[in-house]
Amino acid sequence: MRHGWPRAIAGVCLALLLSVSAQAPKSADVIRLVDAAVASRVDEVLGFTDVEQYSVYRGDDESRPVAQMTVRDTYKKGIGKTYTILSESGSSLVRHEGLRPLLENETKINQPDQVAKSWFTSSNYEMKLNSSVAQKLNGRSCYAFTIDPKQKAPNMIDGTLWIDAHDGSIIQIEGVASKSPSVFAGTTHMMRRYVNIDGFPMATHARAVSNSPLFGRTVVTIDYSDYKLEIKAHK
């Protein structure tokens, strides 16, 4: 099969974990499933490209962005991320002091020696299963975890993680960034939604809302599209 043994093994583990005595899954069992899903994605996805649309809104008006930027994101396993700006408009101050630092931070945290620190795994987060009863989110059966990062960083979130009840892949993350991501942000509430593409979770929409004494309310949204994944080949 195209996606190989790691993903198949994760599916078998899930079936075994959730079928024992028809009992509700234990938190530790589902956490192991989450870790296995992340490991499978890391092993199988060798690279990808996508197009990302960044929009910045100020105050309560989210009908007209004060700045926008469209970029092509290229990720290569073992190399990291690079961004190519395809178009940009609006406030040069917001673009240069707000959006460009966000791209620079994403480039930094995805360097080979740093990327593992941002994964949603039990190595990086304290995780607590909210309920052993599956719920529905975005039309998918899922489990929700309360997560607490073990170290503070702009990409680490203190909040809730929803994972697919069948394969452990991430569906959505929402909470407060443990550290301000840019000079434009005070306390920042973040949300990122994922969809399965070629069998792996990829971000489709993100939203960050910050309030600071200096800049007031700022909203940044990111819409992801045109994914092209490079998946490990298996004989």
N, C-alpha and C positions, 0 to 999 in steps of 0.2 A: 504494500500500500504506500501511497505517496508520503504520508506523514510518519511512517515508520513505527518502530516498536515502542518508544517512550510514551507516545500518546495512547497507543493500544493498552499498554500496561496500566496507565493511569485510569483508563476506563474499566479495566478488570478490577483494579483495587477499589474503585467506587462501588461497583456492583457487589463486591464481597462485603464492604463496610456497611452498606445500607440494607443488606439482606439478612444479616445475622439476627436470628430470632425475631425478625420483623420489628426490632426495636428502633426507636428514634436514634439518629446518629449522635455520637458523643462529640464534644467540641474538639478534642484532640484528633479524632478521626478526620473531621472535616478540614482542620488545619493542615493535616498531612496531605489531604487532597489538593488544597490550595497550593502548597509548596510543590507538589508533583506537577500541577498544571503550569506553574511558572517555569519549572525546570524543563518541561517539554517544549514550551515556546522558545526558551533560550537556546535549546539544543537544535530545534528544527528550523527556526527562522534565521536565515543567514543574512538577510538584508531586506530593505523595502524602500520605496519612494512613495510620497503622497504630496498633495497640495493642501496647504493650510491657510485659511483666511482669518486674520486677526482684525478685530474691530474694538475700538475703545470709545466708551461713552462716559460723559461727565454728568454729575448731578442725577436728577431723576428722569432725564430725557434719554430714552433708549431707542428713539425713532431715527436719530441722526448721529452717526458716529463722528467724533471729532478727529479721528485718524483711523486709517486702515492700512493693512499691509498683507499682500499675498505672497507666500513663499513656497518653494519646493524643498521638502525635507528629504534628504538622502541618508539612510542609515546602513552601515556595513558592520557586521559582527567583527569584533576585534580591532575596529578602526574608530567607529563612533559616528556622530551625526555632523552633517554639513547642511547649511541653508543657503539657498539661492533666492534673492528677492526678485519676484516676477513683476510686482507693481506696488506702489504705495501712494497714499494721498492724505490730505488733511494736515493737521498741525505738525510742523517739523520738530517742535519741542517734545511733543508726546511720542513721536516716532523714534527720535534719537535718544531720549532720556527714559522712555518707558518700554517700547517694543523691542528695540535692538538689545538692551540689556537682558530681556527675557530670552531672546534667541541665544545670546552668549551664554546665559546660565544653562539652557538646555544642551548646548554644545559641551559645556564643561561637565555636567553630571552624566553625560552619556559617553565620556571617554572610557576606554577599556578598563582602567584601574579604578573607576568610580561608579560605573553603571550598576553594579550589583547592589550598591548601597540604597538605591531608590526602588528596588523591587518590593512588591507587596507580598512579603513572606514573613514567616515567624522569626527569621534571623534579624529582620529590621523592625518588626512591630510586635508589641504585646497584643494578642488577639483573644477576644472573648465572644463566643457564639451567643447571639442575642436570644435565639429560640431554636429548638430542635425541629420546629414545624416549618416546613418550606412555605414561602410566600411568593406572590407574583410581583414582578417588576419589569416594565417594558415588555410585557407579554411572555416573560420567561420565569420558570420556577427557580427560586434562589434561596440562599441563606444569607442572613445579615450578621456581620461581625462588628463589634466595637473595637477600634484599633487605636493604639497609642504608640507613636514612634519612639524607638529607643534612643534616638539622637535628633537634635533639632536641625532642620534644613528647609529651604524654601519649597522643595519638592516633597517633603514629608508632611502627611496630613493626620491630624488628630480628629477622628470622626467615625464614619461608618463605611464599611466595605461590603458590597453585595457580590456574591459569587454564584455561578450557575450550579444548581443542585445536582446536575448530571455529570459535569466534567470538571468542576472546580475553577473554571475560567472566570475572570473578572467581568462583571456587568456594569457596575457603577461604583464610584468613590465620591464621598461628600464629607466635608468637614472644614476645619480651620488649619491653614498652613502654620507649621510650628515655627516658621521664621519668615519675615517679610521678603518677598521675591524681588522687590525693586524699590527705588526711591519714591515711587508713586503710591506705594501701599502702606497702610497701617495694618491693623488686623485684617487678614484676608480670608474670606470664606470661598472655598473652592469646590467645584463639582466637575467630574469628568465621566462621560458615558462611553461605553464600548459596544461594538458589535463583532460578531464572528466573521472573519474574512479568511477564506481558504482554511477554515477550521481553527483559527487563532484569534484571540481578542485584540482588536485594534481600536484606538480612540476614534470617536465620531463627532463628539461635541464636548466642549469644555467652557466653563464660565467661572470667573473670579471676580468677587465684589470686595472692594476695600474702602475703608473710611479713615482718612488721616486728617489731622488738624490743619496741615499745610495745603492739601489738595482737595479735601472734601471727599465726596463719594465718586469712585471710579469703578467702572465695569469693563472687564475685558472678556470677550468671547472668542472662541476658536472653533472653526468648523473644518473638519478634515474630510478630504475626498480623493478620488482617483488613486486608490492604493494599488500598488504593484508589489507583490511579495516574492522573494526568492527563498524557496523552500529546499531543504536538504534532499538530495536525491538518494534513493535507496534501491539497491539491486534486488 
